[in-house]
Amino acid sequence: MVGLEGSLLEAGQALRRGEVTSVELTERALAVADEFGVYLARFPDHALASARRADRDFAAGVDRGPVQGIPLGVKDLIAVAEGPTTAQSVVLDWGTGVDAAVTRRLKAAGGVIVGKTSTMEFGCGVPDGTKPFPIPRNPRDTERWAGGSSSGTASGVAAGMFFAGLGSDTAGSIRMPAAFCGVTGLMPTHGRVSGAGCVPLASSLDRVGPLARTVRDCAALLEVIAEVPFVAPEFTGDLTGLRIGVVREHHFPEGADPALAGVFDEALSALEGLGAELVEVALPHWSELTTAVLVTASCEALAQHRSELITRWHDYGVSTRAIFAAGSLISGADYVQAQRVRQVARRELTRLLEDVDVIASPVASIGAPLLTVVADEAGQQNADVFGKINTPYWNGVGNPVLAVPMGETADGLPLSLQLAGDLFDEATVLRVGEAFQRQEVR
């Protein structure tokens, strides 16, 4: 069956014009077969009840905002009262009856949560076929990975199983799957969206954010879930007066897809054509900060899981326990030094962002890899894949970052443009991304 078509905001307009009902959209969403490993659990009865409530509100003239009556998916690191939260691990089961702060906001705004979406175990590692969970697949090619760790949400949006959804990002877990599946994903400023009720991986790096088909849809979702108030910008398509810093260093390694350079240059030309001024820049302390993020993630994850690792070692997936256990090899002094690196890089990046409004780079230098590559138990092949993903740097500094499709690899797989802005300046990042996306779909 054909999945949901169009954007979240387009569906909202159709609902308000009476051209379709929320029940009809929800039934269509629930009828789509899960051939891509998107769901850990579906909530058909609860979803249809929410849809009927939304339709009653529309009929009564009650408008709760952009997600009212819209089918949505939620990553299984984020608590939803209708089902258990497992973080796709046999080690954890938070049980039912609890909503995360972001889930409460979605429900209060009339959103229809159709199910919990698949992830990597505790939001890290690679697919593990030895565990009793679905392996998320890419709708563009089911032999390829959807990206981690907000895999199910990105795959579900791309496949039309819901209009949008929530993911989380510790080192690229919103932007990577958005890039590999050809959808749009926003990692908000650290602290913009509450993480209460979300399974932590590394709390100083973790962020919750939206994945959707369009930049406008991501902006609409951010308005709903933001703990710190956010007002979406006026989307005019005009970038006159904006300066965009262009990053190439470290982003075009050996083994990058042959199409990447040309696709990136075309994206930059499009931004310039919209009125932006392009400035070549280098990100301060790229290698050091990337390492600091990986050190921080391993240490903070170990702090969360030390007891369970001792008593339930074999219940964790191979790649997950390797990442967590690596934290035991890092000293307290190393961890402190990593935080110093983050502070220095943040200060220098702040100075750089006084000269440019947004910084542009590729999300990754490759398209979606084969599942056989990322699930390589020896680790060499997946290490090569992760070395071509340009996302961890931004988790270390806390800035908002958007991933928006910009073209395709030589094999026809999606490539994505990464746009980063100043702290709490999602509005400018979204403005640039929307203008670019608007001219891309003409």
N, C-alpha and C positions, 0 to 999 in steps of 0.2 A: 504493500500500500504506500502511496505517495505521502511523505511526511508533511509537516507544516511548512508553508512557503511564506516568503516575505520577512519583514523585520518585526520586532516587538512593537515598535511605534505604529507601523502600518496596521498590525492586527488590532491595536488599541483604537485606532481611528475607525476600523470596520465595526468593532464592538459598539462604539458610541453612535455610529450611523444606523445601527440595527441590522447590518448586513449579515451578521453572524452572531452566535451566542457563545459565551464562555464554555457552556456544556458541549457545544459542537466542536470547538477547538480542542477541548480536553479529551473528548472521545476520540478525535482524530489522532491526538498525541499518543494516547494509550494504546491505540490500535497498531501503531508502527512496531513491527517485529524488532526485537533487540538482537540484531545480527552482528553488532559491533562491540559487544561486551560493555555497553554503556551503563547498565544498571546493576546495583547490588540489591536494590529493593524498589518495587513500585507501590504506590499508594492509591489504587483506583477508586476505592470508596471515599476516602478522605478528599482526593482531588476533585471528584465529581460533586461532593458536598460543597467544597469551596467554590467551584464553578457556579453551582446553583445560587449560592449566596451572592456571588458577584453579579449574576444576571438579575437577581432581585434588586440589588443596589442600583444597577443601571436603570431598571424600570422605575425605580422610585426617585431618580434624579440625584442619587448619591454617587459622587465621583471621588475615589480615594487616590487617584494619581495614575501614573503610566503603567504600573504592573497589574492594575485591577483586571481580573479575569484572564490573565496571561499564564499559560503553562510554563513552568520553570523547573530546572533541575538543580540539585544541591549536592555538592561533593561530600563524600562520606567521612570527611574530617570535621564536618559542621553538623552540630546536633539538630535533629528534627524530631519533634515529639511523636510523630506517627510511626517511627521505626527505630531500631537500634543504630547506634553509631559505633562502628567497628574499626575505622581507619584501615579497612581491608586487611585486618590482622586477626589471627586466632588468639592473640594475646589480650585483646581489648574488647569489651562489650559494655558500653555505657548504658545499655538498656533503652527503654522507651520513656516517653512522658516529659522530656526536656527539650526546650527550644534554645538554640543559641541566640544571642542578641540580634544578629543579622536575620535569622529566621523569623523572629518575632516581628521585626520591621517589615519583612516581605508579607507576612500574613496580615498585619495591621493595614497594609496598603492594598490588600485584596488580591495578592499573588496566589496562584494555584501551583502548589508544589506537587509534582507528579511522581517524584521518586528521589532516591539517593544514588549518586553516580559513583562509578568506580574510580580508583586512584592507584597509586603505588603504595605499598605498605608504609603507614605513618607519614606519607607524603615524600618518600625518598626511594632511592634504589631503582630497580628495573623489574619488568614483568617476571613473575615466578609461577611457572606452571605446576609446581608441586603443591601449591596451596589451594584450598577450596574456594577460589574466587575467580571471577571472569577476568580475562586478559583484554584490556581495551584495545580496539583496533581502529585503524584509520579509515574513514568512509571513502577516501580517495583510492585506497588500495588496501584491502583487508590483510595483506601480507606485511603491511608496514605498521609501525607504532604510531599511536595517536599523540605521543609525547607525555612527559610526566611533570607533575603528578596529577594535575587536574584533567586527566585523560578523558574520563567519561563525560565530563561537562563539555569539553571542546568537541569531542566526537558526537555527542548528542545534538549540539547546536548545528554542527555541519550536516548531520544526517536528517535534520528536521524533526527530531523527537521532542524538542521543546524550543521555544524562541530564544531563551537565554538561560543563564544559570550562574551559580557561584563556584569559585575555585579559591585556592589559596596559593601563596607564592613565597617560598623560602630562599630559593636560588634560581628561580625561573619557571616555577610550576604553573603559572598562568600564561606567561608569554611563550614558553616553548610549545605546549600543546596548541595554543592559538595559532602559532606559526605553522606547525606541522599539519594542522587540519584546515588551514585557510580561513580562520575566523578572526574576530577581533577580541583582544583581551586587555584589561587595564589592571595594573598593580598600583593601587593608590599609595599616597604618602603613608609612611609608617605612623599609625595612630589615627588616621582619618576614619577607619572602619574598625569597630570593636571586634576583638578576637575572643570575647567571652563566650564560652560554650563551644569553642573549636579545639580539637585535639592539637596540642602544641608539638612542634618539632624543634624549633629553635626560636624562642620567644622574641629575641632582639632582632630577628630577621623576618619572622612570619608576617604575612599580610593577607587579608581576605579581599577579594575583588571580583568583578563581573567578567563573564565571557558572553559574547553575543555576536550577531552577524554584522552589526554596524557600530561605528563610533557613537552615533547618536543614542543607540540602544544602551551602550555602556554608560554613557552620561546619565541617562534616565535611571538606570539601576543604581548608580552611585548616589544620585539624589535621594533614593529611598533608603539605602543602607548606611549612609554616612553618619557616624557618631558626631564628628566635628562638622558643622554645617557646610554644605557645598551648594553652590548655585551654578548650574550649567551655563556656559557662555552663549552668546548669540552666534549662531553659525551662519556666517555671511559668505564663506568661500574665498574671502579676500585676506591675503597674508601680508599686505603692504605694510612695511615698517618693522616686520619681525626679522630678527637675525637667527639663523639656524646654523649651529655648529655641526660640522661634518666630521665624523670619526672614521678613519680607515685603518689606522695602526692597530695591529692584533686581530683585526676582523676579517682578514682575507688570507688565512693560513694556507700552507701546502695542503692540497686535497680539497680545497673549497670547490663548490660546484662551478663548472665552467660558465654558467649563465649569470652567476651572482653579480659580478662587477658591472655588467651591462644593465641588469635589472636595477641595481642600486643607483647607477648613474641616471637612468631614466626617471626614477623616483625623485631624485634631486632636481633634475631639470623641470619636472612637473611642479615641485614646490617653488622653484625660482619663477616659473611661469605664473604662479599665483601671487607673486609680488614679494616673496621672501628673499632676503639677502643671505647667500651662503658663505660661510667662513670655515676654513679648515682648522680643526682643533685636535688636540690629543687629550685623552682622559688622564688626569693625574694619578700616578701610582697604580696603573692598571694591573700589573702582575702581582704586586704586593697586596692590593686590596682583594683581588680574587682569591688569593691564598688565605687571607685573613677571614674571608667569608666561610671558606671550607673548614678552617680551623674552628671558627665559632660554631658552625652548624654541628660538627662532630662532638664538640665539648658539651654544648647545651642539650643535644639529643641524649648523650650519655647520662647527663644529670637527670633527665626525665626517665630513663629506662634502666639505670644501673641494677636495681633490685631484680627486675624481671629478666634481665640478661643473665644474671647469675642462676636464677632458678628455672628459667624457661628458654634457654639458649636455642634449642632446636625448634622451638615454636616460631621463632623469627625466620623470615626469609634469609637466604644466604647473603644477598647484597645488602639488605637492611642491617643485619647484625654486624657485617664488616664495617659499614659506615659508622654505626654507633660505637663499636669496640675500638675504632681508631681514636676515639676521644680519650681512651685510657693511656694512649701513647703520647699525649700532649700534656705538657706540664702546666701548672697554674701560671707560671711566668710567661709561657708561650701564649696562653689565652689572654693574659693582660696585654701583652705586646700586640696581639691581633686587634684589640680594642683601641690601642693607641694608633695603629695604622688606620683604622676606620676614622678616628677623629681627625687625623692629619689630612686624609683624602677628602673628608667632608668639607673641611675648611677651604682647601684649594679648589674643590669643585664649586663651592659657593662663590668664590672669586671668579671662576670661569663663567658662571651663570650670571654675573654682573655684566658680561660682555655679549652674551648670546641669550636668546629667550628659550630655545629648545635645542637639544642635541640629538642628531640623527645617526643611526648605525643599523646594520642588519641584525635581526634577532639571532640568526644562526647562519653559518656559511654553507649549510647543506639543507636538503629537504628531508622529509621523514625517512628515517632508516628502516631497514627490514627488521622485523621482530627477531629473527634468528641472530641478527647482529647485536641488538641491545640486550638480548637474553643470554649472551655468550658467558658461560660460567667461568671461563678463564679470566674474563675481565678485560682483555687487551682490546678487543673490538669495541666494547661499549665505552672504554676509556677514550678511544679515539673519537667516538661520537660526541661525548660530553666536552671534549676539548675544542669542538667546533660550535659550541653554543655560547653566546655572548651575554648571558643574563646575570650571573652571580654578582658581578661588580655592583649593580644597582641596589641589591639588597643590603649591601654593606653601608650605604650612605642614607637610605631611607627615602629617596626621591620618588616621585610618581613616574611611571613608565607605561607607555602604550605600545602594543603590538598590533599592526594593521597590515593586511595582505598587500604585497607590492608587485607580484609577478610570479613566475614559475621557473623551476629548474629546467635543465636540459631534458629531463625525463617527464616534465609536466607536473611536478609536485609544487605545492605552494612555497613561496618565499615571503618573508615578512620584514617590514620596516619597524625599527624600534625608535620611539620618540620619548625622550626623557626631559623633564622640566625641573624647575625649582621646587623646593619643599612647599607643599600645600597649593601648588599652582597647577592642579589638574586641568583647570579651565583652558590655559594656553595650550597644553599638550593636546587636549581634546579638540580644540579649535583647529590646530594644524592637522591633526589626523583626519578630522571630518572634511576639511577642505581637500586634502589629498584624495580621500576615499570618494568624495563627490565627483571629482573629475575622472577618477578611474572607472566609474560605472557609467559614464556618459556614452 
